[in-house]
Amino acid sequence: MWTNSSSIHNSSLNLSHNDCTIDVAFQSYNTAFSLLKVALIAPLTFIILYLAYQRWKQQGSWTAESHCDVFTYHLAVMELFTILGTAVTLLGNFSRFKIIVQVGMNLITVPYCGETLFHDLTCVERYLAVVHPLTYRGLKTARGVRIRNVMIGCVWWKQQGSWTAESHCDVFTYHLAVMELFTILGTAVTLLGYFSRLKIMVQVGMNLVTVPYSGETLFHDLTCVERYLAVVHPLTYRGLKTARGVRIRNVIIGYVWLLSLGWMVAADLFIMEISVNSTLFGYTNNTPDPFSNSSGPSGECGWSSLDIQILTAFYISDIVLLLPLSALVLYLGCKRWRQQRFNPAETTSHSDIFTFHMMTMEMIIVLASFVFCVGLYADLVDMRKYSYQIFSCTWCAKLTFHMLTCVERYVAVVHPVTYIRLKNEGGVRIRNVSIGCVWLLCLLWALVVAFTKAQINMILYFCFVAVSLAVVSFSSVSVLCALKRPGPGDGSGNKKKVDPMKRKASHTTTAITGALFLCFGGMLCCDALEASQLLDRRVGCAVLTSALWFSLPGSLVLPLLFLHRAGTLSCCKCNTRRG
């Protein structure tokens, strides 16, 4: 059956025409319904889980909670699968990867049976409370809680430090065994696909089989390194058996799993055949690819050989510079958060929180840069295209975080009374809502990049940058004016004495303003040179692609300012000693 490719192609085409999920109208209605469902369910789910967490903090356990409320908490957790599955499905529709759509649909179907059962359990619990009150009171004891947990089938087991007593070698072995489960499952799915002659099952099975390829080797290497340290460097090995060593081990294990998943995605793109795309999504071999390297002078900029070299150099520089800075800033943020858990009097400023979120976004950009380099090395056009889109989507969010940081400094200097009020719980809620809006803006911009032309994206981007520059410039000028103005109790003649907070705020706003002006001015000049007829088409595209380098200072300014305030930079320590 598989040997006759023409019959398969025709049958696949007929199936694609008869499949409702391929219809454009169906996809539009499904996308609208999914977005509406997420918009309605996501806030309710997060509020319920937040209230559950607050109750758990107050009570210390779930024994005092009513069975109905516990069922509701588990139902809210199941709704998270619906939200995640909807996001994955939409991503698959936009990226035209059928396998991603199938994974999203599988996640959406997870709560179908569980939701009904939890509704049934809630009704039974209410029935017992009204019709059989004595039995209901008896079920509120520890025995009733055990029965409830067995019926739910999921026990919340929170035991801190459960793996700290285990040796690192044993933990590596446990994770290696989990990876072997992927091999077993993938082999079973592959054989089932061969017997049932379902090509998509064969591809899914092959993807599962490729998960442990790189992870197994790395876990073997880590085990050998752990044994080497135990024998050759016993003092270092004993030091790594503390909580710090456990954290290092967990971070390394997390990187191994990420690398394994990345290897699975790369293998999926290698295995995927052109005929699958042509039959499922309507692509043919005669369809021109605007992102191919062989596009002529009339093609779009960014994908010629010279442009690819410039982009590769930029992305490698992005990884080398931003990955250590982002990791260090996030590590310091996590360290502060742990200290504040034991000392609630210590608080983190809003600008530092903005920096932490921006560094999280920088990690996404670093991941996109890595995907671009892998796509370039493997000659996978789709990987390069999607990494470039991710990089474009995160830029508006980064500009918004720059704006929020400057506005926070402006309020701290020009309106100190309002700033003090915003340091309470109300200000924290406003800050969290603003951060959530920034992340939503990032997702919205992803839709804009996916569905609009490059010219429209460029116009919207320059408009957004212009608004950001206006806000940042206004904040910077206002802070500088306040810096020259004496305070209420300073007197009019004492101009040498300057408030340190005002000076720090002026440094922050000036640095951000300079970085944004450099980015905007450089991109505007490169765009003007490319649009003019002075340069050759190939050189003009190279100049336009080189404009990305002007965005690098904007990515470095906030983490460097944060490290300067934290006293981590060596130059900061030298200045402190001299003072």
Protein Blocks (a to p, Z undefined) as FASTA:
>chain_A
ZZmmmlmmmmmmmmmmmpmklpmklmmmmmmmmmmmmmmmmmmmmmmmmmmmmmmmmnop
aklpcfklmmmmmmmmmmmmmmmmmmmmmmmmmnopaklmmmmmmmmmmmmmmmmmmmmm
mmmmmmmmmmmmmlmmmmmmmklmmmmmmmnopacdddehklmmpcfklmmmmmmmmmmm
mmmmmmmmmmmmmmnopaklmmmmmmmmmmmmmmmmmmmmmmmmmmmmmmmmmmlmmmmm
mmklmmmmmmmmmmmmmmmmmmmmmmmmmmpcfklmmmmnopafklccfkbfkbcfklce
hiamklmmmmmmmmmmmmmmmmmmmmmmmmmmmmmmmmmmmmmmbccdfklmmmmmmmmm
mmmmmmmmmmmmmmmmnopaklmmmmmmmmmmmmmmmmmmmmmmmmmmmmmmmmmmlmmm
mmmmklmmmmmmmmmmmmmmmmmmmmmmmmmcfklmmmmmmmmmmmmmmmmmmmmmmmmm
mmmpccfknojmlmmbccfklmmmmmmmmmmmmmmmmmmmmmmmmmmmmmpmkbcfklmm
mmmmmmmmmmmmmmmmmmmmmmmmnomamklmmmmmmZZ
